[in-house]
């Protein structure tokens, strides 16, 4: 019988192994280990008892692999093609990730493999609320569907907003909520080959997009923030989350969203520095609200900003330190429009 302390014991052991062999642990991500020898770098990512490793020196990688196999009982699965339900296609020009097989399995599970397809995950402009007057449905089935869709967001940022929105109703779902969730399945059937393409590039510049609706939640009038980040190619970090407070204007909602995006950007900058891709210039974050950008540059607008929670003004500080630069971008150009 396994012990509740087994994962901790394993982590302590593998952590000591890495430290003894000259690796350094990322302060921002404790499961990320880096070893540098001159211009050569080896990066290892730990997920429970699975390891993913990469580097720019084949000999360095081979020595690491042989030492790991001598020290631990492990299997070498070779070049990564499949990991945690994610399909990885590695080519000379870049890497493509998707979850096609998982999508097909999900469609079969809910008997939607032959359904009619739609072009958007949700009906544009549709609002959802806890008590919509429709009949309640089986909560366990609904939660199973939403959980599966959330797993798909690992490679499908285009369904992030819709899935996170519908996850708010898992406690007491209605027919309206279930129909909306099944619409996402209809969208997935027509786009099951979709994924993210990361092309080979020397332009490793971190760029972010931030966006927000305003009072989008019918139940409590709170807004939803969203962001995406890219590093010279396809996006690799994204999120959609309801804001903790009620925004009194669209500008405030966008400002709160930009603050959350700034926090993520700072964390990503630290990880990139750990792996040898330090960002020498401020990270550009594109925003489609000029008033929100003005607040970061002009702290004198007291009457408009005095009620905003102090923690969100970390955005100003990050801008002053030269870590973040907020720039205007029209809504049509903002890729985060997928997930706000």
Buried (B, 14 or more C-beta within 10 A) or exposed (E): EEEEEEEEEEBEEBBEBBEEBEBEBBEBBEBBBBBBEEEBBBBBBBEEEEBEBEBEBEEBBEEBBEEBEEEEEEEEEEEEEEEEEBBBEEEEEBBBBBBEEBBBEBBEEBEBBEBEEBEEBBEEEEEBBBEEEEEEBEBEEBBBBBEBBBBBBBBBBBBBBBBBBBBBBBEEBBEBBBEBBBBBBBBBBEBBEBBBBBEEEEEEBBBBBBBBBBBBBEEEEBBBBBBBBBBBBBBBBBBBBBBEBEBEBBBBBBBBBBBBBBBBBBEBBBBBEBBEBEBEEBBBBBBBBEBBBBBBEEEEEEEBBEEBEEEBBBBBEBBEEEBBBBEEBEEEEBBBBBBB
